[in-house]
């Protein structure tokens, strides 16, 4: 394969990190490093054909190692929060890495976004321009999760339109829980605040959270600031004195997606539009839910390329997933199981389509 790659730097223990560049010849370009499968850049043409990077990140490995608030990472073994950093499975209690108050967030203190992955350029499938396969084996007991988990995450760019596809696959040698996702901070303008972006989420229910941002119950979005069934500027309601917005300091909630999957097993999770640049991103997924996070905890303490300071609302995340804290809920239509057992294969797909 002719995919471009280079040495990006070395981890404190001396291990080498590589960066790969994927392009589709239509203006879409993606760069990713083997640390955490982190997407370090995603260049997309605007309405005038000018390319711009639409994800937040750093320009050096040291910041990704020591200061990364999950910019661009593969999230695992369990995306989002597990209450009390513990769960019971088949009568056995498992204690997890605690890194979000009393909770386990995004796999714990040393989740998949902190791990060094193997990466291989692979043969594109029909309709693809280039593809890159990341692989990682998570040992039994890592961050407290049971089972040796073999994980494969495939990034591919379409040859026919400006789409970036992520395919996840995992197997285990004993019962465990899995909830893989990606944690890109998008800004379709390439700079400044995202709060004037227009967002659509085709979901009639969302998950209300407690003071630790753990879902307690699902509630209707009707008549609340959480109703994005029609496109709305994020800024329109984010400052309302709604108890859930006050609790999360903005949006940091899970939406249960409406509609049935199409013939490819995908449904629309979100549409994000920036009126200024003309960029628009459609998110399609095989997952039943999505977390919308409005960058509430960016506080000006981090800087990206060219010294750009990241402030509250400068990026947002659209994390396709199963519901947070599912291990503490009996499996049902509203709380799909995240348990993976030997002989089963976890599979998930999310597409980011830019138009």
Secondary structure, DSSP 4 states (H G I P E B T S, - for coil): ---EEEEEEE-TTS-EEEEEEEE-SSS-EEEEESBTT-EEEEEEE-TTS-EEE-B---SSHHHHHHS-SSTTEEE-SB-SEEGGGEEEETTEEEE----BTTBEETTSTT-GGGSBPEEEEEPPPTTEEEEEEEEEEEPTTGGG--S-EEEEEEEEEESSSEEEEEEEEEEESS-EE-B-EEE--B-TTSSS-STTSEEE---SEEEEE-TTS-EEEEEE-TTSTT--SS-EEGGGTTTS--HHHHHHTS-EEEEE--S---TTS-EEEEEEE-TTT--EEEEEESSSEEEEE--TT--S-EE-GGG-EE-TTS-BEEEEESPTTGGGS---SSS---EE-TT--EEEEEEEEE-
